[in-house]
Amino acid sequence: MAARQPLRVLCLAGFRQSERGFREKSGALRKALRGRADLVCLSGPHPIVDVAGLEGAGPESGPCPPEEQLRGWWFSEQEADVFSALKEPTVCRGLEEALGTVAQALNKLGPFDGLLGFSQGAALAALVCALSQAGDPRFPLPRFVILISGFCPRGLGLQESILQDPVSLPSLHVFGDTDRVIPSQESMQLASRFTGAITLTHSGGHFIPAAAPQRQAYLKFLDQFAD
């Protein structure tokens, strides 16, 4: 009997996360899903200057390695590299570049069975799924999506109307009862946009949970897509 091939999942980092940092933050999940899913991490296209970190940097500190550069998917102000998930933005600066980055990863690193997103990455993953369902040729429809600490993206203009229609895609929505960055009601609102959405709550805050109860829920969800 042939061994079951692990599912391939493209994972979109949150705002102000480097690729290396996201790999570390999702390390427990990767371990929990070992043999069942391969997680390929992707951070946003836009570098973010870590002002706090620069204060202690000396002339010999050198440039930041690309995999350690803090990044974001898009910004909610025109002149500042900031993002607020809970306020109506004046712009969604850099969103098209973000979508292009995901499309390029799907094309060059794929094929993928599913998408996973954390925080801002979850909002972007939800948008990608909606665009895919609407027929955008850049985004092949994934078999499933896992959205952790997700929220409905705000201020997307014409694209916002796409998210008004239910997304017919198997989805698992994970969020913490004490998340102060993305309150649980925001994640619940996003879940309501997906037909047959499955929710997984935990007692913690803004992080990727991977303790035994969550591990069982992830595996139960993923097992339905095993070949």
N, C-alpha and C positions, 0 to 999 in steps of 0.2 A: 504493500500500500504506500503510495507516494506521500511524502511529507507535505503538510499543508503550508502553502506559501503565505508569509505574513502580508497583511494589507499595507499598502503604501499611503501615507498621509502627509499632505503638505500642511505645515503648521505656521501660522502667521503670528508674529510677536506682537506685544503690546507697545504702546507709546513710551518712548524713552527707554527702550530695551535694545541692547546690542545683540548680535547673533549669538555670541558666546554666552552672554548673560541669560538669554532665553533658553539656550540648550541646558544651562545649569539649573534654571528654575523649573524646567520640565524634566529634569533628570529622574526624579522619582516616578513620574508617569511613564517615561521611557522604560524604566526597569520593570514597572508593573505590567507593561504590555509586551515585554520581550517575547519574541517568537510568534506574537499575534499581530503586531503592527510595527512597521518601521516609520519613525517620525523624522521628517526632513524639515529643519527649521529655516525660516526666512524672516529677516527683519525688514523694516521699511526702507525706502530709497533715500529719505531725506535726513542728512546728519543733523544732530542737535548738539549745540555747544553746552557742555557741562560746566556752567559758570562756577559752581562750588568747587569742582575738581580742579579748575584752572587756578584758583587762588593759591594753592600750594605747589603749583608746578614751577619747576626751575628751568633755566635755559637748557639743561642737559636732559630734560625729560623726554624729548623727541616726540615725533608724531604718534598719534594713537593708531594701533593696528586696526585695519578695517573691521575685523571680527569683534573688536572691542568698542567700536564707535557707537555711541548712543544714537538711535534713529527713530523716526516716526513715519507714519503712513501719510498723514496730511495734517495741516494746521488750521485752526479756527480763527486766526486773525491775519490780516494782510501784512503787517509790518513786524510781527513778533512770531518767533518759532514756538508757539504755545498751542495747547489743545485743551478744550473743555468739553467733556461728553454730555454735560447736563445743561448747558446753555445754548440758546439758538446762536449759531455762529454768524459772523459777518461774511465770511467766505469759507470755502473748503479748498484752501490753497494746497496744491500738490496732489489732489485726489487722482487726476488722470495719470500722473506718473506712477502713483501707487497701483492703480489698476493695470498699467503697463508692466510693472514689475512682476505682479502675480501672473499675468498672461505669459510673460517670458519664462518664468519658472515652470509653469505648467507645460510649456512647449519643450523646453530644454531638459528639464529634470524628470518629466513625467514618463509614462502615465501614472496617475495617482488614483487610488480608489476613493479617497475622501479628503475633506478639508477639516482643519482644526484651527480655531482662532482664540486668542486671549485678549480680552479688553478691547482696545481699538482694533486689534487684529480680528477679533470676533465680529465686530461691526462690519469690517471690510469683507470678511468671509461671507457674511449674510448678504451683503450687496452683490458679491460675485455670484452667489447662488441665484439671486433674483435676476440678475442680468443673463445668466446662463439659461434659466427657464424662459426668459423673454426672447431667446434666440441669438444673443450676442455670440458671434463666431469665435471670439477670443477665449471663451470659457466653456470647455466641454462640461456637461452636467455631471457632477460627482455622484457617487452612489450614496453618500451620506455626508453629514457635517456635524462637528462637535463644537459648540460655542460656549466658552468659559468666561464668566463675568462679562457677558455681552450686553449690547444695548442697540437700540434702533438709531442708525446714523441720522443726524439732524442737518437741515440746511443743504440738502443735495439737489435742490431745484427740480428739474425734470426727472432726475433719477429717483427722487423721493417718492414719486407716484408709483414707481415699480414696486416698492415695498408695501404699497397698500393692498396688493393682491396676495393671497396666500401662496406661500412657496410649497409646492408639493414634493418634498424631499425628506427622507428620514433624518431626524435631527435629535441630538441630545444636548440639552441646555443645562450647564452646571454653574451654580452660583452660591455664594455664602450668605448666611443670614446676617452676618455682622460686617459685610463689605461696605466700607464708608466711601470708597472711590466710585464704585458703580452699585448703587443700592439695588436690592433684590427686585424691587418692582420694575426697574429698568430692564433687567434680564427677563422677567416674566412677560413684559410687553413684547420684547423681541420674540420670545417663544410663541406668543399668540399669533405671530405672522406665519408660522410654519404649521402645515397640516399634520395632525397626529404627533405633535412635538412631545418628547419625553423630557421631564425635568429631574434633575438630581441636585438636591440641596445639601449643604453641609453647614456646620456651626461656625466656621471660620470666616475670614475676610477675603482680601483681594489677592488670591494666589491660586495655583493649579493644584487641587487636592488629589492625593493618590494613596490614601490610607486604605486599609482592607475593604471597608464598605464601598468606597468609590471604585476601587479596583474591580470588584465584582460587578458593579453597574456598567463600567466601561466594557468589560469583557462580554457581558450579556448583550449589550448593544452591538458590539462589533461582530459577535459570533453569527449574527444573521446574514453577514456579508461574506463569510468564509466560503471559499469554493469547495 
